[in-house]
């Protein structure tokens, strides 16, 4: 492998990373807690974009509401991780994200 091959590989990886970053910025992951108390929307970087509480959620104790928020955030994060594994399974981006 010559020096130009290394440059080509780096350029390809950079393009792939830019494409991946754009997908994450535009992505929206929606999740709902049990009993539909809490609905959230995250972007591909797990940043909260929207949160919504049902009327019934407002009747819950603070601890119960917190439990539902944690649940829905965990579900949304799992969905994002599943998407990442599916779409970037054997790519240099996935290897880099996994520390390989």
N, C-alpha and C positions, 0 to 999 in steps of 0.2 A: 504494500500500500504506500503510494507516494504522498508527498505533501499536498498535492492538489486534491487527492481523495479525502484527506483530513479536512480540508477547507470545504469541500462539497458536503461532507457529512455534517459539519458544524452549521453550514448554511441551511441544510435540510432540517436539522434539529431546531434551529432558530425559527424557521417558518412554521414548523409544527407547534412550537411553544406559543408563537403569536396567535395561531389559529385556535389553539386550546384556550388561551387566555380570553380571546374574544368570545368563544362559546360559553365560558364560565360567566363572563360579565352579562351576557344576554339570557342565560338560562334562568328559569324560574322553577323551583321545586315547591310544590304545595303539599301540605300534610294536615291532617285533622286528628285531634285526640279522640279518645273514646267518648261516646255520647255527644260528639260534635261541640264540646264546650269551647275548644280553642282551635282556630285555623291559622296557620302561618304560611308565609311565602318567603323562601330563601333564594338568594342567587347562588351561582355555582361556587362561590367562595364561602358559603355558609353565613353570609351576612343577612340579617333579618330585613326584609323589604316591606312586609306587611304582617300585622297580627290582628285577629278579630276574635272577639269573645261573644258567645251566645248570651241571650238574656238569662238563661239558667245558670251560666257560669258566674254571673254577678251575684248569685245567691250562695255560692260556695264559700267556705272559709278560705283565708289566705293560704293556708297550708295545702288544701285540696286544689286550689287554683294553680299554685306553684307546681304541684305534682303533674297536673295536666299540661302545663307549659313545658316542663322538662320532657315529658313523654312525647309531645308533638315535635319538639326540636330534635330529639333523638331519632324519631322516625324519619324526619326530613333529611337528616344527616346520613342515615343508612341508605336512603333512596339515592342520594347524590353519590355516595361511595359505590353503590351498585352500578350506577350509570358510568362512572369513571372506569371501573373494572371492565365493563362490557365494551366501551368505546375505545379504550386505550390499552387493551389487554397486552399486546406484544409490541407496543411502540416504544421508541426511545423516551418519550414523555413519561409513560407509565414507569419505565425503569428508573428514571430520574426521581419521580415522585416517591417511589418505593425505596430509594437509596441504593439502587443497584449500579 
